[in-house]
C-alpha cells in the first residue's frame, strides 16, 4: 500500500484550509461557553425534577463539544433526551446555528442563526432547551 497519494491530499487540504485551525480554536472556546450554559440549565432542570418527585424527567444529556458532523469548519454539541435532540453548531464565520428540537432520524429543523457570543444566543439556547424538554416529555 502506497501512502503517498493520501499524504499529498492531506497537504493540499491543509494548504486550502490555512488559518482554519486558529479560527476553529476561537469557535471551540465559544461553543465550550455555550455548552457550559446548556449544562448548567439542564442540571438545574434535572435537580428540580428530582426534588419534585419526578426523576423520570431527569434523563437529559449534554454532549461534548466536538467537530461538526457535516462541515470541517464548524464545531458542535448536542443536548438529548431519548430520541429528541437539539444541536448547537458554531461556525467560523462568527455565528451559531441552533437546530431543533427534532427526533433522531428525522429532518434536522427548525434552524436559526445567532451571533457566536452574547446574550442573544444564550437566551435563544435557553428557549431551545425549553422546547426540547417539552417535546421530549410528552406522554
Secondary structure, DSSP 4 states (H G I P E B T S, - for coil): ---HHHHHHHHHHHHHTTTHHHHHHHHHHHHHHHHHHHHHHHHHHHHHHHHTT-GGG---EEPPPEE-SS-TTEEEEEEEETTEEEEEEEETTTEEEEEEEEETTS----EEEEESSSHHHHHHHHHHHHHHHHHHT--
